[in-house]
């Protein structure tokens, strides 16, 4: 019983930390894509330069939560809650 509770607490902590990481680097990726958009417009060079940021954002929104959900629902829920909260908080701050 104690092992199960401790495991869920650790999964929640890891979900929180992954969520903070994903939100921070997601914000950096979005800012990078905005800067590239103003510099290059919609072109092939923009797509090539923005591809890593776009791949990270898709991984943060889809792959990380799916991976957590295969391990534990608690980690996936905490990850998504943290990611959504801090992303919306960063968007309102600007």
C-alpha beads as a LAMMPS data file, in Angstrom:
LAMMPS data file: protein, C-alpha beads

94 atoms
93 bonds

1 atom types
1 bond types

-500.0 500.0 xlo xhi
-500.0 500.0 ylo yhi
-500.0 500.0 zlo zhi

Masses

1 110.0

Atoms # bond

1 1 1 0.000 0.000 0.000
2 1 1 2.762 2.447 0.940
3 1 1 4.626 1.536 -2.253
4 1 1 1.588 2.372 -4.384
5 1 1 1.061 5.733 -2.713
6 1 1 4.727 6.636 -2.975
7 1 1 4.759 5.589 -6.625
8 1 1 1.776 7.824 -7.435
9 1 1 3.406 10.765 -5.628
10 1 1 6.604 10.294 -7.626
11 1 1 4.648 10.046 -10.886
12 1 1 2.816 13.271 -9.985
13 1 1 6.119 15.038 -9.260
14 1 1 7.616 13.827 -12.532
15 1 1 4.480 14.933 -14.402
16 1 1 4.780 18.376 -12.847
17 1 1 8.465 18.706 -13.712
18 1 1 7.958 17.459 -17.273
19 1 1 5.062 19.927 -17.600
20 1 1 7.192 22.853 -16.470
21 1 1 9.980 21.784 -18.833
22 1 1 7.601 21.410 -21.774
23 1 1 5.901 24.723 -21.090
24 1 1 9.161 26.621 -20.806
25 1 1 10.660 25.221 -23.969
26 1 1 7.286 25.398 -25.697
27 1 1 7.213 29.130 -25.000
28 1 1 10.745 29.452 -26.364
29 1 1 9.712 27.485 -29.468
30 1 1 6.677 29.667 -30.091
31 1 1 8.739 32.843 -29.694
32 1 1 11.336 31.435 -32.098
33 1 1 8.661 30.651 -34.690
34 1 1 7.201 34.158 -34.333
35 1 1 10.630 35.675 -34.889
36 1 1 11.247 33.462 -37.926
37 1 1 7.819 34.381 -39.308
38 1 1 8.584 38.109 -39.113
39 1 1 12.029 37.618 -40.657
40 1 1 11.233 35.169 -43.451
41 1 1 7.460 35.034 -43.908
42 1 1 5.925 31.798 -45.098
43 1 1 8.627 30.163 -47.194
44 1 1 10.662 26.994 -47.461
45 1 1 13.448 28.506 -45.346
46 1 1 10.894 29.346 -42.643
47 1 1 9.613 25.772 -42.628
48 1 1 13.119 24.333 -42.380
49 1 1 14.153 26.724 -39.604
50 1 1 10.915 26.271 -37.647
51 1 1 10.775 22.480 -37.994
52 1 1 12.602 21.679 -34.704
53 1 1 10.333 24.035 -32.762
54 1 1 7.248 22.566 -34.409
55 1 1 8.403 19.017 -33.673
56 1 1 9.001 19.876 -30.023
57 1 1 5.569 21.476 -29.684
58 1 1 3.864 18.443 -31.187
59 1 1 5.855 16.142 -28.897
60 1 1 4.963 18.259 -25.869
61 1 1 1.270 18.273 -26.728
62 1 1 0.817 14.670 -27.887
63 1 1 3.748 12.316 -27.289
64 1 1 4.654 13.228 -23.684
65 1 1 1.078 12.863 -22.355
66 1 1 0.576 9.626 -24.266
67 1 1 3.790 8.242 -22.804
68 1 1 2.735 9.231 -19.289
69 1 1 -0.697 7.692 -19.793
70 1 1 0.906 4.323 -20.571
71 1 1 2.681 4.455 -17.205
72 1 1 0.155 6.163 -14.971
73 1 1 -2.903 8.335 -15.330
74 1 1 -1.803 10.515 -12.421
75 1 1 1.405 11.566 -14.175
76 1 1 -0.428 12.283 -17.420
77 1 1 -3.099 14.327 -15.655
78 1 1 -0.565 16.367 -13.672
79 1 1 1.532 16.885 -16.820
80 1 1 -1.413 18.160 -18.855
81 1 1 -2.718 20.323 -16.017
82 1 1 0.703 21.890 -15.507
83 1 1 1.316 22.347 -19.222
84 1 1 -2.074 23.972 -19.829
85 1 1 -1.914 26.176 -16.734
86 1 1 1.551 27.586 -17.347
87 1 1 1.020 27.934 -21.095
88 1 1 -2.158 29.950 -20.553
89 1 1 -0.440 31.967 -17.846
90 1 1 2.447 32.810 -20.195
91 1 1 0.052 33.808 -22.972
92 1 1 -1.877 36.196 -20.691
93 1 1 1.316 37.767 -19.387
94 1 1 2.305 39.113 -22.813

Bonds

1 1 1 2
2 1 2 3
3 1 3 4
4 1 4 5
5 1 5 6
6 1 6 7
7 1 7 8
8 1 8 9
9 1 9 10
10 1 10 11
11 1 11 12
12 1 12 13
13 1 13 14
14 1 14 15
15 1 15 16
16 1 16 17
17 1 17 18
18 1 18 19
19 1 19 20
20 1 20 21
21 1 21 22
22 1 22 23
23 1 23 24
24 1 24 25
25 1 25 26
26 1 26 27
27 1 27 28
28 1 28 29
29 1 29 30
30 1 30 31
31 1 31 32
32 1 32 33
33 1 33 34
34 1 34 35
35 1 35 36
36 1 36 37
37 1 37 38
38 1 38 39
39 1 39 40
40 1 40 41
41 1 41 42
42 1 42 43
43 1 43 44
44 1 44 45
45 1 45 46
46 1 46 47
47 1 47 48
48 1 48 49
49 1 49 50
50 1 50 51
51 1 51 52
52 1 52 53
53 1 53 54
54 1 54 55
55 1 55 56
56 1 56 57
57 1 57 58
58 1 58 59
59 1 59 60
60 1 60 61
61 1 61 62
62 1 62 63
63 1 63 64
64 1 64 65
65 1 65 66
66 1 66 67
67 1 67 68
68 1 68 69
69 1 69 70
70 1 70 71
71 1 71 72
72 1 72 73
73 1 73 74
74 1 74 75
75 1 75 76
76 1 76 77
77 1 77 78
78 1 78 79
79 1 79 80
80 1 80 81
81 1 81 82
82 1 82 83
83 1 83 84
84 1 84 85
85 1 85 86
86 1 86 87
87 1 87 88
88 1 88 89
89 1 89 90
90 1 90 91
91 1 91 92
92 1 92 93
93 1 93 94
